[in-house]
């Protein structure tokens, strides 16, 4: 079993640190000291109005679920999750939860940006971007494509390590005319996941199955432990740490979605963690875990997700303003300081706009936590304003993706 992470590693995996580091970047921007962006806080009122309006339009009763991958499985009015539930009808609650967790893990890890040219066809409908990726991964799961025996609704180390570029390309309908950004990177990520699952039987059981996380949570609750969303994220980050491409290492640990930001040097920690896909996954695990009888506390402890739609909302709405007039015409890598700054501002500004949205909806922050603001919400508002500003609704900036961050 690997050694317990160092205190710095553990700190950089905490959503509290994500918040505090992103807030430090926001304070620099508000003081005019951030190198790439200015912040116009007066525009937050416009964003709050827009988010409240799209939330009411999508959820008139304001019965908004948490932001999670499960929402995408219903795209096009097709009740796909019900299809899986029907197949699992004869399983007990624990196996139902394990299967749902298996699906959530692989679908979220395949959810990095698809690019503008890719789409997925199903039953006469066409889906692109995140929804298309959700449908494609769902169909592969239902075809038992990730299962070692190709006959069961499960994912484990054997099935993932056997995945090839050709198999994923076939499942995702990838052709020369329908290219998927980061195809090879996605396959490498899932193969690495298989190796990581195999290496941690304490977290993923003897067969290396993501769904074994339910057993971990159920055992903890049975022992009287209070399980928070931050605890679940910490487990995800610990178990999946080896899968991310080599980037920043701290005390011998690969940190994944954690990036240096030079303007913070000399005044404390200069690394800024985001853990976007891991937090997206954690949000998506909460639903099946709780539905099977295990309570996850303090979901609000997680942060907003710094990706195209949330970050694009603040750019398109004029809250985040690039200092260079040609900044949005350039292409960036995920680790570029410009992108790290934009993502940090996104996280901090999501916390700033959430209470304003609650006020407009007549809800308290306890009644309408950040997970509902995101779902209602900021992601949909980001897509709406992008469609208004650009043909095709693409994001306001261009990032070269390897399929493991965005």
C-alpha positions in Angstrom: 0.0 0.0 0.0 1.4 3.5 -0.9 2.5 5.7 1.9 0.2 8.3 3.3 0.4 11.5 1.2 2.6 14.3 2.6 0.9 17.2 4.3 1.5 19.4 1.3 0.0 16.8 -1.1 -3.0 16.4 1.1 -3.4 20.2 1.3 -3.3 20.6 -2.5 -6.0 17.9 -2.8 -8.4 19.8 -0.5 -11.3 21.9 -1.9 -10.5 24.4 0.8 -7.1 25.0 -0.9 -8.7 25.2 -4.3 -10.9 28.0 -2.9 -8.2 29.8 -1.1 -5.7 29.8 -3.9 -8.3 30.9 -6.5 -9.4 33.7 -4.1 -5.8 34.9 -3.9 -5.7 35.1 -7.7 -9.0 37.0 -7.7 -7.6 39.5 -5.2 -4.6 40.1 -7.4 -6.9 40.7 -10.4 -9.1 43.1 -8.4 -6.0 45.0 -7.3 -4.9 45.3 -11.0 -1.9 43.0 -10.3 -2.9 39.9 -12.3 -0.9 39.8 -15.5 -3.7 38.7 -17.9 -7.1 39.8 -16.7 -9.1 42.5 -15.1 -12.3 41.9 -13.2 -15.4 44.0 -13.5 -17.5 43.0 -10.4 -20.3 45.3 -11.5 -21.1 42.8 -14.2 -21.8 40.0 -11.7 -25.4 41.4 -11.3 -26.0 40.7 -15.0 -24.6 37.2 -14.7 -26.8 36.5 -11.6 -29.9 37.7 -13.5 -29.0 35.5 -16.5 -28.3 32.4 -14.3 -31.5 32.9 -12.4 -33.5 33.2 -15.6 -32.1 30.1 -17.3 -32.7 28.2 -14.0 -36.3 29.2 -13.8 -36.8 28.3 -17.5 -35.3 24.8 -17.1 -36.7 24.1 -13.6 -39.9 26.2 -13.0 -40.5 24.6 -9.6 -36.8 25.2 -8.7 -36.5 21.5 -7.8 -33.0 21.5 -9.2 -30.8 18.4 -8.8 -27.1 18.6 -8.1 -24.7 19.2 -11.0 -23.7 15.7 -12.2 -23.1 13.5 -15.2 -26.5 12.0 -14.8 -28.2 15.0 -16.3 -26.5 14.5 -19.6 -27.8 10.9 -19.9 -31.3 12.2 -20.5 -30.4 14.4 -23.4 -32.8 14.4 -26.4 -35.7 13.3 -24.1 -34.4 9.7 -24.0 -34.6 8.1 -20.5 -31.3 6.2 -20.8 -30.7 5.9 -17.0 -34.1 4.1 -16.8 -32.8 1.7 -19.4 -29.8 0.8 -17.2 -32.1 0.6 -14.1 -34.2 -1.9 -15.9 -31.1 -4.1 -16.6 -30.1 -3.9 -13.0 -33.6 -4.5 -11.6 -32.7 -7.9 -10.2 -29.6 -6.7 -8.4 -29.4 -5.6 -4.8 -28.9 -2.0 -3.8 -25.2 -2.4 -3.4 -24.6 -3.8 -6.9 -26.9 -1.2 -8.4 -24.7 1.5 -6.8 -21.5 -0.2 -8.0 -22.7 -0.3 -11.6 -23.8 3.3 -11.5 -20.4 4.3 -10.0 -18.6 2.3 -12.7 -20.6 4.2 -15.4 -20.0 7.6 -13.8 -16.3 7.1 -13.5 -15.7 6.1 -17.1 -18.1 8.6 -18.5 -16.7 11.5 -16.6 -13.1 10.6 -17.5 -14.2 10.6 -21.1 -15.8 14.0 -20.8 -12.9 16.3 -21.7 -13.7 18.6 -24.6 -14.7 16.8 -27.8 -13.8 19.6 -30.2 -16.1 21.4 -32.6 -16.2 18.8 -35.4 -17.2 15.6 -33.5 -20.7 14.4 -32.9 -22.5 11.1 -32.0 -25.6 9.7 -33.7 -28.2 7.7 -31.9 -31.7 6.8 -33.0 -32.0 9.6 -35.6 -30.7 12.3 -33.2 -27.2 13.9 -33.2 -25.4 15.0 -30.0 -22.2 16.9 -29.7 -19.8 18.1 -27.0 -20.5 17.0 -23.5 -23.9 15.5 -24.1 -22.5 13.5 -27.1 -19.7 12.2 -25.0 -22.2 11.1 -22.4 -24.4 9.3 -24.8 -21.4 7.6 -26.5 -19.9 6.4 -23.2 -23.4 5.3 -22.0 -23.9 3.2 -25.2 -20.4 1.6 -24.8 -21.2 0.8 -21.2 -24.6 -0.8 -22.2 -22.8 -2.8 -24.8 -20.5 -4.1 -22.0 -17.5 -2.7 -23.9 -15.5 -1.9 -20.8 -16.3 -5.3 -19.0 -13.7 -8.0 -19.1 -16.2 -10.6 -20.1 -18.1 -8.3 -22.5 -21.4 -9.6 -20.9 -21.8 -7.6 -17.6 -22.6 -4.0 -16.6 -19.3 -3.5 -14.8 -15.9 -1.9 -15.3 -12.7 -3.3 -13.9 -9.0 -3.2 -14.4 -8.9 -6.1 -16.9 -11.5 -4.5 -19.2 -9.9 -1.0 -19.1 -6.3 -2.3 -19.7 -7.6 -4.2 -22.8 -9.1 -1.0 -24.3 -7.6 0.2 -27.6 -7.8 3.3 -29.7 -9.6 1.3 -32.3 -12.3 0.1 -29.9 -12.9 3.6 -28.5 -12.9 5.1 -31.9 -15.5 2.6 -33.0 -17.7 3.1 -29.9 -17.5 6.9 -30.3 -18.1 6.8 -34.1 -14.8 8.5 -34.8 -13.8 8.8 -38.5 -11.6 11.1 -40.5 -14.8 13.2 -41.1 -15.9 13.0 -37.5 -12.6 13.6 -35.5 -12.6 13.5 -31.7 -10.0 15.7 -29.9 -7.6 13.8 -27.7 -8.7 10.3 -28.8 -5.4 8.7 -28.0 -5.1 10.6 -24.7 -8.5 9.3 -23.6 -7.5 5.7 -24.3 -4.2 6.2 -22.4 -6.2 7.7 -19.5 -8.5 4.7 -19.2 -5.7 2.2 -19.6 -3.9 4.1 -16.8 -7.1 4.0 -14.7 -7.1 0.2 -15.1 -3.5 0.0 -13.7 -4.4 2.4 -10.9 -7.5 0.3 -9.9 -5.4 -2.9 -9.9 -2.8 -1.2 -7.7 -5.2 -0.3 -4.9 -7.3 -3.3 -3.9 -7.9 -1.5 -0.6 -9.9 1.1 -2.5 -11.2 -0.8 -5.5 -11.4 -4.4 -4.3 -9.7 -7.5 -5.6 -10.8 -7.1 -9.3 -10.0 -3.4 -9.4 -13.5 -2.0 -9.8 -14.5 1.7 -9.4 -17.8 0.6 -8.0 -16.1 -0.7 -4.9 -16.0 2.9 -3.7 -19.6 2.3 -2.6 -18.4 -0.5 -0.3 -15.8 1.8 1.2 -18.4 4.5 1.9 -20.9 2.0 3.2 -18.3 0.4 5.6 -17.3 3.9 6.9 -20.9 4.8 7.6 -21.5 1.5 9.3 -18.5 2.3 11.5 -20.2 5.5 12.5 -18.0 7.8 10.4 -19.4 11.0 8.8 -18.5 11.0 5.1 -18.2 14.4 3.5 -18.0 15.3 -0.2 -14.4 16.5 0.5 -13.6 13.0 1.9 -15.0 11.4 -1.2 -12.9 13.7 -3.4 -9.8 12.9 -1.4 -10.4 9.2 -2.0 -10.9 9.8 -5.7 -7.7 11.9 -5.9 -5.7 9.4 -3.9 -6.9 6.4 -5.9 -6.7 8.0 -9.3 -3.5 10.0 -8.8 -1.3 7.7 -11.1 -3.6 8.1 -14.1 -2.9 11.7 -15.0 -0.2 12.7 -17.5 3.0 13.7 -15.8 2.8 17.4 -14.8 3.6 18.8 -11.4 5.0 16.5 -8.8 5.0 17.3 -5.1 6.9 15.0 -2.7 7.0 12.3 -5.3 3.2 12.4 -6.1 1.8 13.3 -9.5 -0.7 16.1 -8.7 -2.8 16.0 -11.9 -4.9 19.2 -12.4 -2.5 21.4 -10.4 -0.5 24.2 -12.0 2.2 26.7 -11.1 1.2 30.4 -11.1 4.2 32.6 -10.9 2.5 35.8 -9.5 1.8 33.9 -6.2 5.5 33.1 -5.7 7.0 34.7 -2.7 3.7 35.1 -0.8 2.9 31.5 0.1 1.9 28.4 -2.0 2.3 29.2 -5.7 0.6 26.1 -7.1 -3.1 26.4 -7.9 -5.1 23.2 -7.7 -8.4 22.7 -9.6 -9.1 18.9 -9.9 -11.9 19.7 -12.3 -12.5 16.2 -13.6 -12.1 14.7 -10.2 -14.6 17.1 -8.7 -17.0 16.6 -11.6 -16.7 12.9 -10.9 -17.3 13.4 -7.1 -20.4 15.4 -7.8 -21.6 12.5 -10.0 -20.8 9.8 -7.5 -22.9 11.4 -4.7 -26.2 10.6 -6.4 -25.9 6.8 -6.6 -24.2 6.5 -3.3 -26.9 8.4 -1.5 -29.7 6.6 -3.4 -28.3 3.4 -2.0 -28.5 4.5 1.6 -25.1 6.2 2.4 -25.3 9.9 3.3 -22.6 12.3 1.9 -22.3 15.5 4.0 -21.3 19.0 3.0 -21.7 18.8 -0.8 -21.1 22.6 -0.7 -17.6 21.9 0.4 -16.7 21.2 -3.3 -16.0 24.1 -5.6 -17.3 25.3 -8.9 -15.8 23.7 -12.0 -13.3 25.8 -14.0 -14.1 24.7 -17.6 -15.3 26.2 -20.9 -18.9 26.9 -20.0 -18.5 28.4 -16.5 -15.3 30.3 -17.4 -16.8 31.2 -20.8 -19.8 32.8 -19.1 -17.6 35.2 -17.1 -15.6 36.1 -20.2 -18.6 36.6 -22.5 -20.5 38.5 -19.9 -17.6 40.9 -19.3 -16.8 40.0 -15.7 -13.4 38.7 -16.7 -11.7 41.0 -19.2 -8.4 40.2 -20.9 -5.8 42.9 -20.7 -4.4 42.2 -24.2 -6.8 43.0 -27.1 -5.7 40.0 -29.1 -5.7 37.5 -26.2 -8.8 35.6 -27.3 -7.5 35.1 -30.8 -4.6 33.0 -29.6 -4.4 29.2 -28.8 -3.3 28.0 -25.4 -2.1 24.9 -23.6 -3.8 24.0 -20.3 -0.7 24.9 -18.3 -0.3 28.4 -19.8 -0.4 31.1 -17.2 -3.2 32.8 -19.1 -5.4 29.7 -18.7 -4.5 29.1 -15.1 -5.4 32.6 -14.2 -8.7 32.4 -16.1 -9.6 29.1 -14.4 -8.8 30.4 -10.9 -10.9 33.5 -11.5 -13.7 31.3 -12.6 -13.7 29.2 -9.4 -13.6 32.3 -7.2 -16.3 34.2 -9.2 -18.6 31.1 -9.1 -18.5 31.5 -5.3 -19.2 35.2 -5.6 -22.2 34.8 -8.0 -23.9 31.9 -6.2 -25.4 33.9 -3.3 -26.6 36.6 -5.8 -28.4 33.8 -7.7 -30.0 32.5 -4.5 -31.3 36.0 -3.7 -33.0 36.3 -7.1 -34.5 32.8 -6.7 -35.7 33.5 -3.2 -33.7 30.7 -1.8 -31.2 30.5 1.0 -27.7 29.2 0.2 -28.5 26.1 2.3 -31.6 25.4 0.2 -29.8 26.1 -3.0 -26.1 25.2 -2.7 -23.5 25.7 -5.3 -24.1 22.2 -6.8 -27.6 23.4 -7.8 -26.4 26.8 -9.0 -24.0 25.1 -11.3 -26.7 22.8 -12.7 -29.5 25.4 -12.9 -27.4 27.3 -13.7 -24.1 28.7 -14.7 -23.2 25.9 -17.1 -26.4 26.5 -19.1 -26.0 30.2 -19.0 -22.5 29.8 -20.3 -23.8 27.8 -23.2 -26.6 30.2 -23.9 -24.4 33.3 -24.1 -21.9 31.5 -26.2 -24.6 30.6 -28.7 -25.7 34.3 -28.8 -22.2 35.5 -29.4 -20.7 32.9 -31.8 -22.1 30.7 -34.6 -22.0 27.2 -33.3 -21.8 28.3 -29.7 -18.2 27.5 -29.2 -16.2 28.8 -26.2 -14.6 32.3 -26.3 -11.1 30.9 -26.2 -9.2 28.1 -27.7 -7.3 25.5 -25.7 -5.3 22.6 -27.1 -6.7 19.6 -25.2 -5.1 16.2 -24.6 -8.4 14.9 -23.4 -7.5 14.9 -19.7 -8.3 18.4 -18.4 -11.2 20.0 -20.4 
